[in-house]
Amino acid sequence: MACNSGNCQSNCHQNEQVAENDSIPTPTTGSNDGGHQQQQGVCLKCKVSPPISSGSGGGGTGDEARFCADCFRANLFGKFRLAVTSHAMITPSDNVLVAFSGGVASRVALQFVHEMQQRAQKNYEASKDRSLPVFGVGVAFVDESSVCSISKDGVEEAIQEMKSTVSKLAPPVKQFHVVSSASLYSSGSSDEKDRLKKLIGAVDDVTGKDDLLMHLRMWALQKVASENGYTKLVLGLCTSRIACHVIAATVKGQGYSLSADIQYVDARWEVPVVLPLRDCTTQELSILCRIDGLKPSQLVNDLPSGINGLISSFVRLLQEENPSRESTIVRTAGKLTPFHFNRVPEINDSNVPLATIRRQKRYNLKPQESISSESFCPICNSPVIDSNSPSWGSPKTCQFTEFASSCCSSCQFQILPQDQLSMKEFCSLLPERLVARSKPKYNGNLDMLREQIQDCLLSDSDGET
């Protein structure tokens, strides 16, 4: 409001006019500004085709509101390719196993890996010397019907759809593996499924059941990868899933090991795990499936329960309020110091281009930029602080107490039983490879070690003289 003084020096009359002019809408026609072109419904990149959301009723708030279908796909594949090349996730000598659940994330991961393989195949055929081989690709599905409320017919139908999807991909041919969580038991007996059911039933905590199933799924993928000669395991974990994991892990008290799970590369496993879709959201992947006609074939499984279910709902609400919330969570967590195994092992293969080796050295972690950890939880394989590791062989502790002490705090409080009798039964139901991981290389047998060095030990009588 302007004052009535004729000698006013504050230019209040001018400010009032500016405010009135600002309230008048500015016309968008006839302007060459990129933002105005976007308001007219033109792709921000090619400036020719309309954005995706304009052809689907509008309402888009992400890249679908800015890019056309072709540019959107090119942008998404660019994120994938940048992650793969920057961190040397896939090299010509690799044999890659793609974890495939049939959902949108794993479906896009399979499609993008397949396209990279096709390009490598064309380059191989076009080259004169054919010095660079084409990396192999396999697909693995984990069958959890024995412990989840999924009908057998539904599982068989989903497996057939996945086999059909994989077989329809252009050559090179990709082998399809179906592995059950019960295959972790090496006994080969018919009661493997019963033992697995009893193992899951022995966990009282709802969140613990969900986490244990996830850990067993990962161990099953590692088993099929190592037995079939694969060198990398590709997971379809995207920004949305990682954002949920960041908050859930924080709530569960997994702050120490959190940075290990959210990096592009995780080589703590026997077969290194890579996350090429780390920078893509579930919404983007769903839109791409719709554009390319990629049909997801995910089983109708139980939704995440307990803490995991609450966190998923919470992050979904955050994303609805602000489409960049998931990316913000992941970028913030990405500032945590990674571990020394969050990098691809050094390449010493002569078939790998020198540019790839240089790129790997450029992006690999320096020793002073990472945390070193030699102890891992036998259940979830999370790094644990070395000072928390148990003192094996102590006569005052039993084997089951020592196993519990070697686990991380999250597994101790949410998966392991609290009383010793139930703990004994729980350990007897675990796959042997998980129990064996809690023991040192000499299996904690100090008596055997004592026998081996008996001649070098002093007796009590020798100590008195």
C-alpha positions as CSV (number, residue, x, y, z in Angstrom):
1,M,0.0,0.0,0.0
2,A,1.4,3.4,-1.0
3,C,1.8,6.2,1.6
4,N,0.2,9.6,1.2
5,S,3.3,11.6,1.7
6,G,4.4,13.6,-1.3
7,N,8.1,13.6,-0.2
8,C,8.3,9.8,0.1
9,Q,11.7,8.4,-1.0
10,S,10.9,4.7,-0.7
11,N,9.5,4.2,-4.3
12,C,6.5,2.6,-2.8
13,H,4.3,3.7,-5.8
14,Q,6.8,1.9,-8.0
15,N,6.8,-1.3,-5.9
16,E,3.0,-1.3,-6.0
17,Q,3.0,-1.1,-9.8
18,V,5.5,-3.9,-10.0
19,A,3.4,-6.1,-7.8
20,E,0.4,-5.4,-10.0
21,N,2.4,-6.3,-13.1
22,D,3.6,-9.5,-11.5
23,S,0.0,-10.7,-11.0
24,I,-0.6,-10.5,-14.8
25,P,0.1,-13.9,-16.4
26,T,2.9,-13.8,-19.0
27,P,2.0,-15.3,-22.4
28,T,4.0,-18.4,-23.4
29,T,3.5,-18.2,-27.1
30,G,6.1,-16.9,-29.4
31,S,9.0,-17.5,-27.0
32,N,12.1,-19.7,-27.8
33,D,12.9,-20.3,-24.1
34,G,13.2,-24.0,-23.3
35,G,11.0,-23.8,-20.3
36,H,8.2,-22.1,-22.3
37,Q,8.6,-24.8,-25.0
38,Q,8.1,-27.4,-22.2
39,Q,4.9,-25.7,-21.2
40,Q,3.7,-26.0,-24.8
41,G,4.1,-29.8,-24.5
42,V,7.4,-30.4,-26.3
43,C,10.1,-32.8,-25.2
44,L,12.9,-31.0,-23.3
45,K,15.6,-32.9,-25.2
46,C,14.6,-33.3,-28.8
47,K,12.2,-30.4,-28.8
48,V,10.0,-32.2,-31.4
49,S,7.9,-34.9,-29.9
50,P,5.4,-34.4,-27.0
51,P,6.3,-35.7,-23.5
52,I,5.0,-39.0,-22.4
53,S,2.5,-37.6,-19.8
54,S,0.8,-35.5,-22.4
55,G,-0.3,-38.6,-24.2
56,S,-1.5,-40.3,-21.1
57,G,-3.8,-37.7,-19.6
58,G,-1.1,-35.5,-18.1
59,G,-0.4,-35.3,-14.4
60,G,3.3,-36.3,-14.8
61,T,5.8,-34.8,-12.4
62,G,9.0,-36.6,-13.3
63,D,11.0,-37.3,-16.5
64,E,7.8,-38.5,-18.2
65,A,6.5,-34.9,-18.1
66,R,9.7,-33.6,-19.7
67,F,10.8,-36.2,-22.2
68,C,9.2,-38.1,-25.1
69,A,9.3,-41.9,-25.2
70,D,12.5,-42.2,-27.2
71,C,14.4,-39.6,-25.1
72,F,13.1,-41.0,-21.9
73,R,14.3,-44.5,-22.8
74,A,17.7,-43.1,-23.9
75,N,18.0,-41.2,-20.7
76,L,17.2,-44.3,-18.6
77,F,19.6,-46.5,-20.5
78,G,22.2,-43.8,-20.2
79,K,22.0,-44.0,-16.4
80,F,22.4,-47.8,-16.6
81,R,25.3,-47.7,-19.0
82,L,27.1,-45.0,-17.0
83,A,26.9,-47.1,-13.9
84,V,28.2,-50.2,-15.7
85,T,31.1,-48.5,-17.5
86,S,32.2,-46.2,-14.6
87,H,32.5,-49.0,-12.1
88,A,33.6,-51.7,-14.5
89,M,30.6,-53.9,-13.6
90,I,30.8,-56.0,-16.8
91,T,33.9,-56.8,-18.7
92,P,34.3,-58.8,-21.9
93,S,35.6,-61.8,-20.0
94,D,32.7,-61.9,-17.5
95,N,29.9,-64.4,-17.2
96,V,27.0,-62.4,-15.7
97,L,24.0,-63.9,-13.8
98,V,20.9,-61.7,-13.7
99,A,18.6,-62.2,-10.6
100,F,15.1,-62.3,-12.1
101,S,11.9,-62.1,-10.1
102,G,9.8,-61.0,-13.0
103,G,9.1,-57.6,-11.5
104,V,9.7,-54.3,-13.4
105,A,13.2,-53.7,-12.0
106,S,14.6,-57.2,-12.8
107,R,12.8,-57.1,-16.2
108,V,14.5,-53.9,-17.1
109,A,17.8,-55.1,-15.8
110,L,17.6,-58.2,-17.9
111,Q,16.6,-56.1,-21.0
112,F,19.5,-53.6,-20.6
113,V,22.1,-56.3,-20.0
114,H,20.8,-58.1,-23.0
115,E,21.1,-55.0,-25.1
116,M,24.7,-54.5,-23.9
117,Q,25.5,-58.1,-24.9
118,Q,23.9,-57.6,-28.3
119,R,26.1,-54.5,-28.9
120,A,29.2,-56.4,-27.8
121,Q,28.2,-59.3,-30.2
122,K,27.9,-56.9,-33.1
123,N,31.2,-55.3,-32.3
124,Y,32.8,-58.7,-32.1
125,E,31.5,-59.8,-35.4
126,A,32.5,-56.5,-37.1
127,S,36.1,-56.5,-35.8
128,K,38.8,-58.1,-37.9
129,D,40.9,-59.6,-35.1
130,R,38.0,-60.4,-32.8
131,S,40.2,-59.9,-29.8
132,L,37.4,-59.0,-27.3
133,P,35.1,-61.8,-26.4
134,V,31.4,-61.3,-25.7
135,F,30.4,-61.6,-22.0
136,G,28.0,-64.4,-21.2
137,V,24.6,-63.9,-19.5
138,G,22.5,-66.2,-17.4
139,V,19.2,-65.7,-15.6
140,A,18.2,-67.1,-12.2
141,F,14.9,-67.3,-10.4
142,V,14.6,-68.2,-6.7
143,D,11.5,-70.4,-6.0
144,E,10.2,-69.6,-2.5
145,S,6.9,-71.5,-2.8
146,S,7.9,-73.9,-0.1
147,V,7.9,-71.2,2.5
148,C,5.5,-68.5,1.1
149,S,1.8,-68.6,0.6
150,I,2.0,-69.0,-3.2
151,S,0.0,-71.7,-5.1
152,K,2.1,-74.3,-6.8
153,D,0.2,-73.7,-10.1
154,G,0.9,-70.0,-9.9
155,V,4.6,-70.7,-9.5
156,E,4.7,-73.1,-12.4
157,E,2.9,-70.6,-14.6
158,A,5.2,-67.8,-13.6
159,I,8.3,-69.9,-14.3
160,Q,7.0,-70.8,-17.7
161,E,6.4,-67.1,-18.5
162,M,9.9,-66.3,-17.4
163,K,11.4,-69.1,-19.5
164,S,9.4,-67.8,-22.5
165,T,10.7,-64.3,-21.8
166,V,14.3,-65.4,-21.7
167,S,14.0,-67.7,-24.7
168,K,12.6,-64.9,-26.9
169,L,15.6,-62.7,-26.4
170,A,17.9,-62.6,-29.4
171,P,21.1,-64.7,-29.3
172,P,23.5,-65.3,-27.6
173,V,21.4,-67.8,-25.8
174,K,20.9,-67.3,-22.1
175,Q,20.6,-70.2,-19.6
176,F,17.7,-70.0,-17.2
177,H,18.2,-71.4,-13.7
178,V,15.4,-72.1,-11.2
179,V,16.8,-72.5,-7.7
180,S,14.9,-73.2,-4.4
181,S,15.9,-71.7,-1.1
182,A,15.8,-75.3,0.2
183,S,18.7,-76.1,-2.1
184,L,21.0,-74.5,0.5
185,Y,20.9,-77.7,2.4
186,S,23.6,-79.9,1.0
187,S,22.3,-83.1,2.5
188,G,20.2,-84.0,-0.6
189,S,17.5,-85.5,1.6
190,S,13.8,-85.2,1.0
191,D,13.2,-83.2,4.2
192,E,15.0,-80.1,3.0
193,K,11.7,-78.2,2.5
194,D,10.5,-79.3,6.0
195,R,13.7,-78.1,7.6
196,L,13.3,-74.7,5.8
197,K,9.7,-74.3,7.0
198,K,10.7,-75.1,10.5
199,L,13.6,-72.7,10.3
200,I,11.3,-69.8,9.2
201,G,8.7,-70.9,11.8
202,A,11.3,-70.7,14.5
203,V,11.6,-66.9,14.1
204,D,8.9,-65.2,16.2
205,D,9.5,-61.6,15.0
206,V,7.6,-60.7,11.8
207,T,10.3,-58.5,10.5
208,G,12.9,-61.2,11.3
209,K,11.0,-63.7,9.1
210,D,11.0,-61.2,6.2
211,D,14.7,-60.5,6.6
212,L,15.6,-64.2,7.0
213,L,13.8,-65.0,3.7
214,M,15.7,-62.2,2.0
215,H,19.0,-63.4,3.3
216,L,18.3,-67.0,2.2
217,R,17.3,-65.7,-1.2
218,M,20.7,-64.0,-1.6
219,W,22.6,-67.1,-0.4
220,A,20.6,-69.2,-3.0
221,L,21.6,-66.8,-5.8
222,Q,25.2,-67.0,-4.7
223,K,25.1,-70.8,-4.7
224,V,23.8,-71.1,-8.3
225,A,26.2,-68.4,-9.4
226,S,29.3,-70.1,-8.0
227,E,28.3,-73.6,-9.1
228,N,27.8,-72.5,-12.7
229,G,30.9,-70.4,-13.1
230,Y,29.4,-66.9,-13.1
231,T,31.7,-64.0,-12.2
232,K,29.1,-61.2,-11.5
233,L,25.6,-61.2,-10.0
234,V,23.3,-58.4,-11.3
235,L,20.5,-57.3,-8.9
236,G,17.6,-55.1,-10.0
237,L,17.7,-53.0,-6.9
238,C,16.7,-49.5,-7.8
239,T,16.6,-46.1,-6.0
240,S,13.2,-46.8,-4.6
241,R,14.2,-50.1,-3.0
242,I,17.5,-48.7,-1.7
243,A,15.7,-45.7,-0.2
244,C,13.5,-48.1,1.8
245,H,16.5,-50.1,2.9
246,V,18.3,-47.0,4.1
247,I,15.5,-46.1,6.5
248,A,14.7,-49.6,7.5
249,A,18.4,-50.4,8.3
250,T,18.7,-47.3,10.3
251,V,15.6,-48.3,12.4
252,K,17.0,-51.8,12.9
253,G,20.3,-50.5,14.2
254,Q,22.4,-51.5,11.1
255,G,24.1,-48.1,10.8
256,Y,27.6,-49.6,10.8
257,S,26.9,-51.9,7.8
258,L,24.5,-49.6,6.0
259,S,27.1,-48.2,3.6
260,A,28.0,-51.7,2.5
261,D,24.6,-52.4,1.0
262,I,24.0,-49.3,-1.1
263,Q,27.1,-49.0,-3.3
264,Y,27.3,-49.9,-7.0
265,V,29.6,-52.8,-6.3
266,D,29.6,-55.3,-3.4
267,A,32.5,-57.8,-3.6
268,R,32.3,-59.2,-0.1
269,W,30.4,-62.1,-1.6
270,E,32.1,-65.0,-3.4
271,V,30.5,-63.8,-6.6
272,P,30.6,-59.9,-6.6
273,V,27.2,-58.2,-6.6
274,V,26.5,-55.2,-8.8
275,L,23.6,-52.7,-8.9
276,P,23.4,-51.0,-12.3
277,L,19.9,-49.6,-11.7
278,R,20.9,-47.8,-8.5
279,D,20.1,-44.4,-10.1
280,C,16.7,-45.4,-11.5
281,T,13.4,-45.2,-9.6
282,T,10.5,-47.8,-9.7
283,Q,8.3,-45.2,-11.4
284,E,10.8,-44.7,-14.2
285,L,11.2,-48.5,-14.7
286,S,7.4,-49.0,-14.8
287,I,7.1,-46.3,-17.4
288,L,9.8,-48.0,-19.5
289,C,8.1,-51.4,-19.3
290,R,4.9,-49.7,-20.6
291,I,6.7,-48.0,-23.4
292,D,8.7,-51.1,-24.6
293,G,5.9,-53.5,-23.9
294,L,7.9,-55.4,-21.3
295,K,5.5,-57.6,-19.5
296,P,6.3,-58.1,-15.8
297,S,5.5,-61.6,-14.5
298,Q,6.0,-61.1,-10.7
299,L,4.3,-63.6,-8.5
300,V,1.6,-62.4,-6.1
301,N,3.7,-62.8,-3.0
302,D,3.2,-61.6,0.6
303,L,3.9,-57.9,0.9
304,P,6.7,-56.8,3.2
305,S,5.6,-57.0,6.8
306,G,6.7,-55.5,10.1
307,I,9.2,-52.7,9.9
308,N,9.8,-53.4,6.2
309,G,6.2,-52.9,5.4
310,L,5.8,-49.7,7.4
311,I,8.9,-48.2,5.9
312,S,7.8,-49.1,2.3
313,S,4.4,-47.3,3.0
314,F,6.2,-44.3,4.5
315,V,8.6,-43.9,1.6
316,R,5.7,-44.2,-0.8
317,L,3.9,-41.4,0.9
318,L,7.1,-39.2,0.8
319,Q,7.5,-39.9,-2.9
320,E,3.9,-38.8,-3.6
321,E,4.5,-35.5,-1.8
322,N,7.9,-34.9,-3.6
323,P,9.0,-37.1,-6.5
324,S,12.7,-36.5,-5.6
325,R,12.5,-37.8,-2.0
326,E,13.8,-41.3,-2.8
327,S,16.8,-39.9,-4.8
328,T,17.5,-37.5,-1.9
329,I,17.5,-40.4,0.6
330,V,19.9,-42.4,-1.5
331,R,22.2,-39.5,-2.2
332,T,22.4,-38.6,1.4
333,A,23.2,-42.2,2.5
334,G,25.7,-42.4,-0.3
335,K,27.9,-39.9,1.6
336,L,28.7,-42.6,4.2
337,T,32.2,-44.1,4.0
338,P,32.1,-47.3,2.0
339,F,33.9,-50.5,2.8
340,H,37.0,-51.8,1.1
341,F,35.0,-54.5,-0.7
342,N,32.7,-51.9,-2.3
343,R,34.8,-52.0,-5.5
344,V,35.4,-54.5,-8.3
345,P,38.6,-56.6,-7.8
346,E,41.5,-55.5,-9.8
347,I,41.4,-56.8,-13.4
348,N,44.4,-58.8,-14.7
349,D,42.8,-60.1,-17.8
350,S,44.6,-59.4,-21.1
351,N,41.3,-59.5,-22.9
352,V,40.0,-56.5,-21.1
353,P,40.6,-53.2,-22.9
354,L,43.1,-50.8,-21.3
355,A,40.5,-48.1,-21.2
356,T,38.3,-50.3,-18.9
357,I,41.2,-51.0,-16.5
358,R,42.0,-47.3,-16.4
359,R,38.4,-46.4,-15.7
360,Q,38.2,-49.0,-12.9
361,K,41.3,-47.6,-11.2
362,R,39.8,-44.1,-11.5
363,Y,36.6,-45.0,-9.8
364,N,37.8,-47.6,-7.4
365,L,38.2,-46.6,-3.8
366,K,41.5,-45.6,-2.2
367,P,42.5,-47.4,1.0
368,Q,42.0,-44.2,3.0
369,E,38.5,-43.7,1.6
370,S,37.1,-47.0,2.8
371,I,36.5,-49.0,6.0
372,S,38.2,-52.3,6.5
373,S,36.2,-55.2,8.1
374,E,37.3,-58.8,8.3
375,S,34.3,-60.2,10.3
376,F,30.9,-60.8,8.8
377,C,27.5,-62.0,10.2
378,P,27.0,-65.7,9.2
379,I,23.3,-65.1,8.5
380,C,23.1,-61.8,6.5
381,N,26.9,-61.4,5.7
382,S,26.8,-57.8,7.1
383,P,30.2,-56.5,8.3
384,V,30.5,-56.4,12.0
385,I,33.0,-54.6,14.2
386,D,36.0,-56.9,14.9
387,S,35.9,-56.2,18.6
388,N,32.4,-57.7,18.8
389,S,33.6,-61.1,17.3
390,P,33.4,-64.0,19.8
391,S,36.4,-65.7,21.5
392,W,36.0,-69.2,20.1
393,G,37.1,-72.1,22.1
394,S,36.4,-70.6,25.5
395,P,35.3,-73.4,27.9
396,K,32.7,-71.1,29.5
397,T,30.7,-70.7,26.3
398,C,28.8,-73.2,24.2
399,Q,28.8,-73.5,20.4
400,F,25.3,-71.9,20.1
401,T,26.3,-68.9,22.3
402,E,29.4,-68.4,20.1
403,F,27.3,-68.5,17.0
404,A,24.9,-65.9,18.3
405,S,27.8,-63.7,19.3
406,S,29.2,-63.8,15.8
407,C,25.9,-62.4,14.3
408,C,25.2,-58.8,13.9
409,S,22.9,-57.0,16.4
410,S,20.0,-56.9,14.0
411,C,20.0,-60.7,13.5
412,Q,20.5,-61.3,17.2
413,F,17.4,-59.3,18.2
414,Q,15.1,-60.0,15.3
415,I,16.0,-63.5,14.0
416,L,17.8,-65.5,16.6
417,P,15.8,-67.0,19.5
418,Q,16.5,-65.6,23.0
419,D,16.6,-68.8,25.1
420,Q,19.4,-71.4,24.7
421,L,17.1,-74.4,24.0
422,S,15.4,-72.7,21.1
423,M,18.7,-71.4,19.9
424,K,20.0,-74.9,19.8
425,E,17.1,-76.0,17.7
426,F,17.4,-73.0,15.4
427,C,21.1,-73.7,14.7
428,S,20.3,-77.3,13.9
429,L,17.9,-76.1,11.2
430,L,20.3,-73.7,9.6
431,P,22.1,-74.7,6.4
432,E,25.5,-76.0,7.2
433,R,27.3,-73.4,5.1
434,L,25.8,-70.6,7.3
435,V,26.8,-72.3,10.5
436,A,30.3,-73.0,9.3
437,R,30.9,-69.3,8.4
438,S,30.7,-68.4,12.1
439,K,33.8,-70.5,12.9
440,P,37.4,-69.5,12.2
441,K,39.4,-71.4,9.7
442,Y,40.7,-73.8,12.3
443,N,37.0,-74.5,13.3
444,G,37.6,-73.3,16.8
445,N,39.2,-76.6,17.8
446,L,41.8,-75.4,20.3
447,D,42.4,-78.9,21.6
448,M,43.6,-80.1,18.1
449,L,45.8,-77.0,18.0
450,R,47.2,-77.8,21.4
451,E,48.0,-81.4,20.3
452,Q,49.9,-80.1,17.3
453,I,52.2,-77.9,19.4
454,Q,52.3,-80.1,22.5
455,D,56.1,-80.7,22.1
456,C,56.8,-77.0,22.2
457,L,54.8,-76.3,25.4
458,L,56.3,-76.1,28.9
459,S,54.9,-78.4,31.6
460,D,54.0,-77.1,35.0
461,S,57.1,-78.7,36.5
462,D,59.3,-76.9,33.9
463,G,57.8,-73.6,34.8
464,E,58.7,-74.0,38.5
465,T,62.4,-74.6,37.8
